[in-house]
Amino acid sequence: MSKKNDTQKNVVIVGGGFIGSAAARELSQKLDPARYKLILINKRPYYVHLIAGARVTVADEPGLDDRSLIPYDKLFVNGNGSFLRGNVTAIEESAPGKGGVVVLDDGERVPYAALLLASGSSWSGAINFPESDDEVREHIAEWRKKYAAAHDIFLVGGGAVGIETAGEIKDAFPNKKVTIVQSGSMLLNSTYPDKFRKNIERRVRQRGVNIIFNEFVDEFPAPGAVGVRTRSGKEFLTADLVVPTFGARPNAGFVASLGSDVLTDAGFVKIKPTLEVVGHPGVFAAGDIMDWKEQKQAGKAPAHIGVAVPNLLSFLAGQPQNKAYKGSIEMVVIPIGKYHGAGYFDVLWGISVGNWVTSILKGRELFVGKARTDRGYPA
């Protein structure tokens, strides 16, 4: 292997979540370390496996929190890469296609020759994890106390997060009252067929979870307050824990530093099918932040990485980018606790699965073992 030298250029990944860390591991195997330094920047000191977030924050399953917070020290194959903890606030481009620097909130400036943006989503409620290890551990402990102390829990948002949280609460505390408040007339959204949405509703109700459709909660009670009021004026006087479980927002505000036309009105990054940011050669985006009409899910990571990484390498080599993203099939697997749930795969005539398959695929283990092995750790 060639020795490293001062002419090395930086390849920078912003965001160490599901896609960012997986892309870093792949690039650590494909970049020539004699020519390029791979740098992964993330605001937390480790990868947080959000798929396990609801279970981790509801109750203490021995060892799960430690196994779901995965350090980056084994991520880079043969040590071909480094981790920098920091929060990127801006990108300063030297010229289109000529690299630039990313600017951190502490003022540090990191040059790049090519850049992959994978900063993910900003969540609310229990899975809105803070940034330092101490704060993350405290956050987890505080939410466990909240769930344990509550008697009448309202989950505001009937998507996958709300449904999975309801299932975790029912597993840990079978006798607690749990209600999902959903803005629409069915759970989930119209990406999935009505038949499946009704199926998941039936399974949620079988677990003893109440559902209120066509309602909104605009004001969340202060900590310790009891009672909640919906937009239509209905009052639920015994609600003693109200948790936001609605959808996430793209964590891409800093990308606007590239120009006012880089983000959509909804805050997503405008991309070409090559996953290169429109108007900014050598800057790529993948995962939740990219403007593509599809559900934002970790399961789409391999398809995104399979386009972004080869095209980034082609850019560095001065070659045409021949990979184009054509979308991914829509699929969802939603545990309602460890041994209940349903899944849908938009293939053939549309395939649905029930409790047993959902439990085997996801419910029991939440892909924690795979997340660990994919990042260099034993399952």
Secondary structure, 3 states (H helix, E strand, C coil): CCCCCCCCEEEEEECCCHHHHHHHHHHHHHCCCCCEEEEEEECCCEEECHHHHHHHHHCCCCCHHHHHEEECCCCCHHHCCEEEECCEEEEEECCCCCCEEEEECCCCEEEECEEEECCCEECCHHHCCCCCHHHHHHHHHHHHHHHHHCCEEEEECCCHHHHHHHHHHHHHCCCCEEEEECCCCCCCCCCCCHHHHHHHHHHHHHCCEEEECCCCCCCCCCCCCCCEECCCCCEECCCCEEEECCCCEECCHHHHHHCCCCECCCCCECECCCCEECCCCCEEECHHHECCCCCCCHHHHHHHHHHHHHHHHHHHCCCCCCCCCCCCCCEEEEECCCCCEEEEECCCCCEEECHHHHHHHHHCCCCHHHHHHCCCCCC
